[in-house]
Amino acid sequence: MASYFAQTRDLNAFERVHYHHSPALPGIELLSAEHSARAWYVHHEWYAFCACEAAAARVRYRGEIHDLADRDLMLLEPGETHQNTVVHKPADFKVLLVPVQTLEAASRELGSGGSPHFRQMRVRFVPRLFAALYRLGHAIERGETRLEQQSRFATLVNRLLEHGERKVAPGRGTTSAGAMERVKTYVRERFDQPIELDELARVARMSRFHLARTFARHTGVPPHAYQIQLRVDRARTLLRAGAAPAEAAAITGFADQSHLGRHFKRIWHVTPGQYARDAQPRDEG
């Protein structure tokens, strides 16, 4: 086991992770990773669409295990967590992070309506979809014209919706799914505040122990980790808008800048400072 972790550390010395933003596509974010041997463990409040040029890993998503290979795609929904439980080789991939309202608006424009739902997380190589995501990624990285970036995004959305369906709103009844949606909403509305498990148990109308077990099964992370993910996501938004790391930490409920930095680095594998530098958009036309 020790040799495995030593090998992973050696491989990660060659890892390159960058985040890209463009004025042509407000709110959208591109993550580009090369030679990444990390076991990524991320909760998404946005849609996340990942195209893997090279990959060999085992991924847990919605309680199921999926084997990821070269040229596979992952279609990840907001409110979900994915975790690489095994990594067999360094991966090269691009992830497009799209706010819920952006994809919903695009879906309405195309006549689909509602929130797109992707029942199938892992998609074996689909040339048109894979190419659409990678071409958009290259256009953002290179700072191509606004028209090109926006056109490529429209093409990608069309391809994505071919693999999706309309999402049915979760019920508000006493089922576990409805209770967990209430808890998630409660935490999202108070992400920057101290919250106790007793509060969440009252919202869910179940015992603390039942809540903790059900929440982790439903979201992939325990309640405290869900709150941390929300705080880090909001900090990313503030950093993109020009906030200093210390300011972002204070606004999002972290004890201090180092507290934010520790969780930010653990989740996104770059420091808040590097992320802020990458967040400076390129606009060349």
PyMOL commands that set and color helices and strands:
alter all, ss='L'
color gray80, all
select helices_A, chain A and resi 2-12+100-109+127-142+146-161+176-189+197-204+208-219+223-240+245-251+257-268+272-278
alter helices_A, ss='H'
color red, helices_A
select strands_A, chain A and resi 16-20+29-36+41-44+47-54+57-61+64-68+73-76+80-87+91-98+115-117+122-123+165-167
alter strands_A, ss='S'
color yellow, strands_A
deselect
rebuild
show_as cartoon
